[in-house]
Amino acid sequence: MLCDLCSISVDLNSIVLIAFYILILIYSIVIHEVMHGFVALWLGDSTAKYAQRLNFNIFNHIDPVGSILVPLIMLVTSGFHYAFGWAKPVPYNPFNLKNQKFGPMLVALGGPGSNIVLALAAAIVGRMITLPTAVKGDIIVSVAMGNWTQLSALVAGSLGAIVFTLMTMVIFWNVLLAFFNLIPFPPLDGSKILFTFLPIKTETMLMLEQYGFVLLLMFIFIFSTPLGIFLNTMLSLFFSVTI
């Protein structure tokens, strides 16, 4: 009977951890999108402001497919180990920007930039938490691998371990969002950086944006190994700060 109760407790802990995992993902995406709008407003475009998208109310930003359906399907099919998603893009009018040449690039960088700042802040907080290095390492691996059973055992009865776990989740999602979005393929933010410095006709740019998602999928499929190495390297860099 006691073992049954322990099993139930672990399952409930895992559910709570998964809930925080998803919630942190959603808010990281929302902050990413909202910061695009704030940078656009700073550069002279009020489109996002008048569309009431310069707020952190998740219901104003949720995309039924990208914010709910896709993450849910990924969680279920991966045994609650992995998920990804996106929010509704915050609208802006590039023709209203004060700086026509570099404005679109700065707006694009607002999203990944905010994720990097969040990841750095979480890494610094994680560094300040007093836990054995081995425990921190186990928590990081458990979050990255989605090992909820091990993670629930690691955080049981330890406020420091719980806070460190939340900081690890913040680092995990924000680093992935930041550096994945810097890939120079439409519709990702990195494409705006590429278009700023690469001489390209408007017609070609529109064509690339139209078929960008297909090109992105092809890129991920063909270069999945180096992309994984790159993202894991960035994660390791940020996690090294917390140890």
BELQUI-V218589 format. One record per residue. N is the residue number from 1. RES is the residue in one letter. SS is DSSP state (@ for helix, = for strand, . for the rest). Layout:
n: {N | N}
res: {RES | RES}
ss: {SS | SS}
This chain:
n: {1 | 2 | 3 | 4 | 5 | 6 | 7 | 8 | 9 | 10 | 11 | 12 | 13 | 14 | 15 | 16 | 17 | 18 | 19 | 20 | 21 | 22 | 23 | 24 | 25 | 26 | 27 | 28 | 29 | 30 | 31 | 32 | 33 | 34 | 35 | 36 | 37 | 38 | 39 | 40 | 41 | 42 | 43 | 44 | 45 | 46 | 47 | 48 | 49 | 50 | 51 | 52 | 53 | 54 | 55 | 56 | 57 | 58 | 59 | 60 | 61 | 62 | 63 | 64 | 65 | 66 | 67 | 68 | 69 | 70 | 71 | 72 | 73 | 74 | 75 | 76 | 77 | 78 | 79 | 80 | 81 | 82 | 83 | 84 | 85 | 86 | 87 | 88 | 89 | 90 | 91 | 92 | 93 | 94 | 95 | 96 | 97 | 98 | 99 | 100 | 101 | 102 | 103 | 104 | 105 | 106 | 107 | 108 | 109 | 110 | 111 | 112 | 113 | 114 | 115 | 116 | 117 | 118 | 119 | 120 | 121 | 122 | 123 | 124 | 125 | 126 | 127 | 128 | 129 | 130 | 131 | 132 | 133 | 134 | 135 | 136 | 137 | 138 | 139 | 140 | 141 | 142 | 143 | 144 | 145 | 146 | 147 | 148 | 149 | 150 | 151 | 152 | 153 | 154 | 155 | 156 | 157 | 158 | 159 | 160 | 161 | 162 | 163 | 164 | 165 | 166 | 167 | 168 | 169 | 170 | 171 | 172 | 173 | 174 | 175 | 176 | 177 | 178 | 179 | 180 | 181 | 182 | 183 | 184 | 185 | 186 | 187 | 188 | 189 | 190 | 191 | 192 | 193 | 194 | 195 | 196 | 197 | 198 | 199 | 200 | 201 | 202 | 203 | 204 | 205 | 206 | 207 | 208 | 209 | 210 | 211 | 212 | 213 | 214 | 215 | 216 | 217 | 218 | 219 | 220 | 221 | 222 | 223 | 224 | 225 | 226 | 227 | 228 | 229 | 230 | 231 | 232 | 233 | 234 | 235 | 236 | 237 | 238 | 239 | 240 | 241 | 242 | 243}
res: {M | L | C | D | L | C | S | I | S | V | D | L | N | S | I | V | L | I | A | F | Y | I | L | I | L | I | Y | S | I | V | I | H | E | V | M | H | G | F | V | A | L | W | L | G | D | S | T | A | K | Y | A | Q | R | L | N | F | N | I | F | N | H | I | D | P | V | G | S | I | L | V | P | L | I | M | L | V | T | S | G | F | H | Y | A | F | G | W | A | K | P | V | P | Y | N | P | F | N | L | K | N | Q | K | F | G | P | M | L | V | A | L | G | G | P | G | S | N | I | V | L | A | L | A | A | A | I | V | G | R | M | I | T | L | P | T | A | V | K | G | D | I | I | V | S | V | A | M | G | N | W | T | Q | L | S | A | L | V | A | G | S | L | G | A | I | V | F | T | L | M | T | M | V | I | F | W | N | V | L | L | A | F | F | N | L | I | P | F | P | P | L | D | G | S | K | I | L | F | T | F | L | P | I | K | T | E | T | M | L | M | L | E | Q | Y | G | F | V | L | L | L | M | F | I | F | I | F | S | T | P | L | G | I | F | L | N | T | M | L | S | L | F | F | S | V | T | I}
ss: {. | @ | @ | @ | @ | @ | @ | @ | @ | @ | @ | @ | @ | @ | @ | @ | @ | @ | @ | @ | @ | @ | @ | @ | @ | @ | @ | @ | @ | @ | @ | @ | @ | @ | @ | @ | @ | @ | @ | @ | @ | @ | . | . | . | . | @ | @ | @ | @ | . | . | . | . | . | . | . | @ | @ | @ | . | . | . | @ | @ | @ | @ | @ | @ | @ | @ | @ | @ | @ | @ | @ | @ | . | . | . | . | . | . | . | . | . | . | . | . | . | . | . | . | @ | @ | @ | . | . | . | . | . | . | @ | @ | @ | @ | @ | @ | @ | @ | @ | @ | @ | @ | @ | @ | @ | @ | @ | @ | @ | @ | @ | @ | @ | @ | @ | @ | . | . | . | . | @ | @ | @ | @ | @ | @ | @ | @ | @ | @ | @ | @ | @ | . | . | @ | @ | @ | @ | @ | @ | @ | @ | . | . | . | @ | @ | @ | @ | @ | @ | @ | @ | @ | @ | @ | @ | @ | @ | @ | @ | @ | @ | @ | @ | @ | @ | @ | . | . | . | . | . | . | . | . | @ | @ | @ | @ | @ | @ | @ | @ | . | . | . | . | @ | @ | @ | @ | @ | @ | @ | @ | @ | . | @ | @ | @ | @ | @ | @ | @ | @ | @ | @ | @ | . | @ | @ | @ | @ | @ | @ | @ | @ | @ | @ | @ | @ | @ | @ | @ | @ | @ | @ | @ | .}
